[in-house]
Amino acid sequence: MEDRKLRIASRTSPLALFQTHEVIDRLEENYSDWSFPIIPISTKGDKDQSTSLQNLGQTGVFTKALDDAILSGKADIGVHSLKDYPTNVPRGLKLLAVLPRDGFLDAFVPGNSKKSKEENLTLLSGSPRRKAFWLRKYPNHTFKDLRGNMHTRVEKILATDGGIVSAPGLKRINLLPENAELLDWMLPAPAQGVMAVIGRDGDPQLEEFIGKINHPETYVCAHVERDFMASVEAGCASPLGALCQPIKGGITFEGALLSIDGQRKLSVSRTIPSKQWQEAGHLAAQELLANGGAKIMEEIRAQLPKDVLCLKEIDKEQRSLALEMDLKLHDIKVLDLVPMSFEIKASDIAMVASSFGAEQLKNKLSKMPGEIWVVGQKATDLLINNGYSGRINTYSNSSELVEAYQEKQPGTAIYYGAERTSQDWNKHGIEHIMTYRNSVKPPRLARQNWDAILAFSPLGVSSALQENDFPKETPIICIGERTAEAVKALNFFSVKAAPQANFTNLLQTLKNELI
């Protein structure tokens, strides 16, 4: 916040920019002599427009990149649709303000079909909640997935029988058709229609600055709705709705959980005095779960791919491979990997133990020795694809590599890789040159119960456990024996190491474990 300038991270879709300008307008009303430059950010959800949202994982597909911009100092605040923001705000960040809610209803947008609702329509929606509520009323209809920005969604809907979308989102960018039907019988998603400002935690000056635009009533209602969702442990793949509205002396709350087909519905409603809102969402969730909600959630999870926490960010191909095995990976970043400057030294053999480590060498391959020992096929392929023409020996894990070196004693060797590593290279007569710094980035998750966890390094596991307390019976599949040993030392008792240090083998080991 230097030179009376506040940098705002924003996605670049028309709706996201509208919301960011709404925040800027309110800030300018309070701080007319300040400037508010927009820092454009592309998120995982923007880059992958084909995978359904519930299969992209639960770790902020539309929010994480903005959070990273704030934490890295690139931006001061980020503007979000609070509906899409994780219920547990990441460490180092804080929800600073919300704007007045300008609507929360869903809307049915008719397409080009002349069919009536009594006929067999095929509608578009990417939301299990919208599908379940609609199918409860119109069980003869079917759904196809809907992705893309608001313009794209409306275009797709108008070319079909119709679709269901958020009314506030369409209204904000003047895309809501005149013949759209507002669905006042459909309970909205928690915090639907709420625009939020996220900023650094522990910054009183920033908190006071942004607090001027906070709308207290919306802030309370959004918190109650999100607490309800977090306590039910219902993410975007669950048909759950919640709505909190202010009344004189307090708030009203209504929540509902449906089966995926919409045929069963459990509801909870309360009137809450103003001073008792902090626990209202959690208490409503406890009531819902006790009255049959726990059973419905269990049935929902049984119909969905296994929910696996992946302690490493993955790409689209890896996600698709997992889904083919009926595994839904919720990937999170637990380590910061920062390249370091280094020089290649003379040796008989070079060693690298990860694809990120291999990535650091790609511009220096001409200086490398004629033989490289590598852990993992992905790192091997990366070296070959970047033009390395020497001899490559590929090993399943670093222990196997070290054992081979001790047995063969082929000459001098240098390991090029992470600053912090579970392998003591120097102990084995292998020089260690650091090519990147790996430091912990502890995530804080609302959800603690997973069907399984994928672990890639002892340091990554340590980072993940700093802010979380996963049940000790959770199956944990590790990329190698050293990671498995570290996990067992933490008293987890269902731990396995993949026979080979590659992603496919890791998934297959996990699949076999869950059968």
DAUR-V741353 format. One record per residue. N is the residue number from 1. RES is the residue in three letters. BURIAL is + if it has 9 or more other C-alpha atoms within 8 Angstrom, else -. Layout:
N_RES_BURIAL / N_RES_BURIAL
//
This chain:
1_MET_- / 2_GLU_- / 3_ASP_- / 4_ARG_- / 5_LYS_+ / 6_LEU_+ / 7_ARG_+ / 8_ILE_+ / 9_ALA_+ / 10_SER_+ / 11_ARG_+ / 12_THR_+ / 13_SER_- / 14_PRO_- / 15_LEU_+ / 16_ALA_+ / 17_LEU_+ / 18_PHE_+ / 19_GLN_+ / 20_THR_+ / 21_HIS_- / 22_GLU_- / 23_VAL_+ / 24_ILE_+ / 25_ASP_- / 26_ARG_+ / 27_LEU_+ / 28_GLU_+ / 29_GLU_- / 30_ASN_- / 31_TYR_- / 32_SER_- / 33_ASP_- / 34_TRP_+ / 35_SER_- / 36_PHE_+ / 37_PRO_- / 38_ILE_- / 39_ILE_+ / 40_PRO_- / 41_ILE_+ / 42_SER_+ / 43_THR_+ / 44_LYS_+ / 45_GLY_+ / 46_ASP_- / 47_LYS_- / 48_ASP_- / 49_GLN_+ / 50_SER_- / 51_THR_- / 52_SER_+ / 53_LEU_+ / 54_GLN_- / 55_ASN_+ / 56_LEU_+ / 57_GLY_+ / 58_GLN_+ / 59_THR_+ / 60_GLY_+ / 61_VAL_+ / 62_PHE_+ / 63_THR_+ / 64_LYS_+ / 65_ALA_+ / 66_LEU_+ / 67_ASP_+ / 68_ASP_- / 69_ALA_+ / 70_ILE_+ / 71_LEU_+ / 72_SER_- / 73_GLY_- / 74_LYS_- / 75_ALA_+ / 76_ASP_+ / 77_ILE_+ / 78_GLY_+ / 79_VAL_+ / 80_HIS_+ / 81_SER_+ / 82_LEU_+ / 83_LYS_+ / 84_ASP_+ / 85_TYR_+ / 86_PRO_+ / 87_THR_- / 88_ASN_- / 89_VAL_+ / 90_PRO_+ / 91_ARG_- / 92_GLY_- / 93_LEU_+ / 94_LYS_+ / 95_LEU_+ / 96_LEU_+ / 97_ALA_+ / 98_VAL_+ / 99_LEU_+ / 100_PRO_+ / 101_ARG_+ / 102_ASP_- / 103_GLY_- / 104_PHE_+ / 105_LEU_+ / 106_ASP_+ / 107_ALA_+ / 108_PHE_+ / 109_VAL_+ / 110_PRO_+ / 111_GLY_+ / 112_ASN_+ / 113_SER_- / 114_LYS_- / 115_LYS_- / 116_SER_- / 117_LYS_- / 118_GLU_- / 119_GLU_- / 120_ASN_- / 121_LEU_+ / 122_THR_+ / 123_LEU_+ / 124_LEU_+ / 125_SER_+ / 126_GLY_+ / 127_SER_+ / 128_PRO_+ / 129_ARG_+ / 130_ARG_+ / 131_LYS_+ / 132_ALA_+ / 133_PHE_+ / 134_TRP_+ / 135_LEU_+ / 136_ARG_+ / 137_LYS_- / 138_TYR_+ / 139_PRO_- / 140_ASN_+ / 141_HIS_+ / 142_THR_+ / 143_PHE_+ / 144_LYS_+ / 145_ASP_- / 146_LEU_+ / 147_ARG_+ / 148_GLY_- / 149_ASN_- / 150_MET_+ / 151_HIS_- / 152_THR_+ / 153_ARG_+ / 154_VAL_+ / 155_GLU_- / 156_LYS_- / 157_ILE_+ / 158_LEU_+ / 159_ALA_+ / 160_THR_+ / 161_ASP_+ / 162_GLY_+ / 163_GLY_+ / 164_ILE_+ / 165_VAL_+ / 166_SER_+ / 167_ALA_+ / 168_PRO_+ / 169_GLY_+ / 170_LEU_+ / 171_LYS_+ / 172_ARG_+ / 173_ILE_+ / 174_ASN_- / 175_LEU_+ / 176_LEU_- / 177_PRO_- / 178_GLU_- / 179_ASN_- / 180_ALA_+ / 181_GLU_- / 182_LEU_+ / 183_LEU_+ / 184_ASP_- / 185_TRP_- / 186_MET_+ / 187_LEU_+ / 188_PRO_+ / 189_ALA_+ / 190_PRO_+ / 191_ALA_+ / 192_GLN_+ / 193_GLY_+ / 194_VAL_+ / 195_MET_+ / 196_ALA_+ / 197_VAL_+ / 198_ILE_+ / 199_GLY_+ / 200_ARG_+ / 201_ASP_- / 202_GLY_- / 203_ASP_- / 204_PRO_- / 205_GLN_- / 206_LEU_+ / 207_GLU_+ / 208_GLU_- / 209_PHE_- / 210_ILE_+ / 211_GLY_+ / 212_LYS_- / 213_ILE_+ / 214_ASN_+ / 215_HIS_+ / 216_PRO_- / 217_GLU_- / 218_THR_+ / 219_TYR_+ / 220_VAL_+ / 221_CYS_+ / 222_ALA_+ / 223_HIS_+ / 224_VAL_+ / 225_GLU_+ / 226_ARG_+ / 227_ASP_+ / 228_PHE_+ / 229_MET_+ / 230_ALA_+ / 231_SER_+ / 232_VAL_+ / 233_GLU_- / 234_ALA_+ / 235_GLY_- / 236_CYS_+ / 237_ALA_+ / 238_SER_+ / 239_PRO_+ / 240_LEU_+ / 241_GLY_+ / 242_ALA_+ / 243_LEU_+ / 244_CYS_+ / 245_GLN_- / 246_PRO_+ / 247_ILE_- / 248_LYS_- / 249_GLY_- / 250_GLY_+ / 251_ILE_+ / 252_THR_+ / 253_PHE_+ / 254_GLU_+ / 255_GLY_+ / 256_ALA_+ / 257_LEU_+ / 258_LEU_+ / 259_SER_+ / 260_ILE_+ / 261_ASP_+ / 262_GLY_+ / 263_GLN_+ / 264_ARG_- / 265_LYS_+ / 266_LEU_+ / 267_SER_+ / 268_VAL_+ / 269_SER_+ / 270_ARG_- / 271_THR_- / 272_ILE_+ / 273_PRO_+ / 274_SER_- / 275_LYS_- / 276_GLN_- / 277_TRP_+ / 278_GLN_- / 279_GLU_- / 280_ALA_+ / 281_GLY_+ / 282_HIS_+ / 283_LEU_+ / 284_ALA_+ / 285_ALA_+ / 286_GLN_+ / 287_GLU_+ / 288_LEU_+ / 289_LEU_+ / 290_ALA_- / 291_ASN_- / 292_GLY_+ / 293_GLY_+ / 294_ALA_+ / 295_LYS_- / 296_ILE_+ / 297_MET_+ / 298_GLU_- / 299_GLU_+ / 300_ILE_+ / 301_ARG_+ / 302_ALA_- / 303_GLN_- / 304_LEU_- / 305_PRO_+ / 306_LYS_+ / 307_ASP_+ / 308_VAL_+ / 309_LEU_+ / 310_CYS_+ / 311_LEU_+ / 312_LYS_+ / 313_GLU_- / 314_ILE_- / 315_ASP_- / 316_LYS_- / 317_GLU_- / 318_GLN_+ / 319_ARG_+ / 320_SER_- / 321_LEU_+ / 322_ALA_+ / 323_LEU_+ / 324_GLU_- / 325_MET_- / 326_ASP_- / 327_LEU_+ / 328_LYS_+ / 329_LEU_+ / 330_HIS_+ / 331_ASP_+ / 332_ILE_+ / 333_LYS_+ / 334_VAL_+ / 335_LEU_+ / 336_ASP_+ / 337_LEU_- / 338_VAL_- / 339_PRO_- / 340_MET_- / 341_SER_- / 342_PHE_- / 343_GLU_- / 344_ILE_- / 345_LYS_- / 346_ALA_- / 347_SER_+ / 348_ASP_+ / 349_ILE_+ / 350_ALA_+ / 351_MET_+ / 352_VAL_+ / 353_ALA_+ / 354_SER_+ / 355_SER_+ / 356_PHE_- / 357_GLY_+ / 358_ALA_+ / 359_GLU_+ / 360_GLN_+ / 361_LEU_- / 362_LYS_+ / 363_ASN_- / 364_LYS_- / 365_LEU_+ / 366_SER_- / 367_LYS_- / 368_MET_+ / 369_PRO_+ / 370_GLY_+ / 371_GLU_+ / 372_ILE_+ / 373_TRP_+ / 374_VAL_+ / 375_VAL_+ / 376_GLY_+ / 377_GLN_+ / 378_LYS_- / 379_ALA_+ / 380_THR_+ / 381_ASP_- / 382_LEU_+ / 383_LEU_+ / 384_ILE_+ / 385_ASN_- / 386_ASN_- / 387_GLY_- / 388_TYR_+ / 389_SER_- / 390_GLY_- / 391_ARG_- / 392_ILE_+ / 393_ASN_- / 394_THR_+ / 395_TYR_+ / 396_SER_+ / 397_ASN_+ / 398_SER_+ / 399_SER_- / 400_GLU_+ / 401_LEU_+ / 402_VAL_+ / 403_GLU_- / 404_ALA_- / 405_TYR_+ / 406_GLN_- / 407_GLU_- / 408_LYS_- / 409_GLN_- / 410_PRO_- / 411_GLY_- / 412_THR_- / 413_ALA_+ / 414_ILE_+ / 415_TYR_+ / 416_TYR_+ / 417_GLY_+ / 418_ALA_+ / 419_GLU_+ / 420_ARG_- / 421_THR_- / 422_SER_- / 423_GLN_- / 424_ASP_- / 425_TRP_+ / 426_ASN_- / 427_LYS_- / 428_HIS_- / 429_GLY_- / 430_ILE_+ / 431_GLU_+ / 432_HIS_+ / 433_ILE_+ / 434_MET_+ / 435_THR_+ / 436_TYR_+ / 437_ARG_+ / 438_ASN_+ / 439_SER_- / 440_VAL_+ / 441_LYS_+ / 442_PRO_+ / 443_PRO_+ / 444_ARG_+ / 445_LEU_+ / 446_ALA_+ / 447_ARG_- / 448_GLN_+ / 449_ASN_- / 450_TRP_+ / 451_ASP_+ / 452_ALA_+ / 453_ILE_+ / 454_LEU_+ / 455_ALA_+ / 456_PHE_+ / 457_SER_+ / 458_PRO_+ / 459_LEU_+ / 460_GLY_+ / 461_VAL_+ / 462_SER_+ / 463_SER_+ / 464_ALA_+ / 465_LEU_+ / 466_GLN_- / 467_GLU_+ / 468_ASN_+ / 469_ASP_- / 470_PHE_- / 471_PRO_- / 472_LYS_- / 473_GLU_- / 474_THR_+ / 475_PRO_+ / 476_ILE_+ / 477_ILE_+ / 478_CYS_+ / 479_ILE_+ / 480_GLY_+ / 481_GLU_+ / 482_ARG_+ / 483_THR_+ / 484_ALA_+ / 485_GLU_- / 486_ALA_+ / 487_VAL_+ / 488_LYS_+ / 489_ALA_- / 490_LEU_- / 491_ASN_- / 492_PHE_+ / 493_PHE_- / 494_SER_+ / 495_VAL_+ / 496_LYS_+ / 497_ALA_+ / 498_ALA_+ / 499_PRO_- / 500_GLN_+ / 501_ALA_+ / 502_ASN_+ / 503_PHE_- / 504_THR_- / 505_ASN_+ / 506_LEU_+ / 507_LEU_+ / 508_GLN_- / 509_THR_+ / 510_LEU_+ / 511_LYS_+ / 512_ASN_- / 513_GLU_- / 514_LEU_- / 515_ILE_-
//
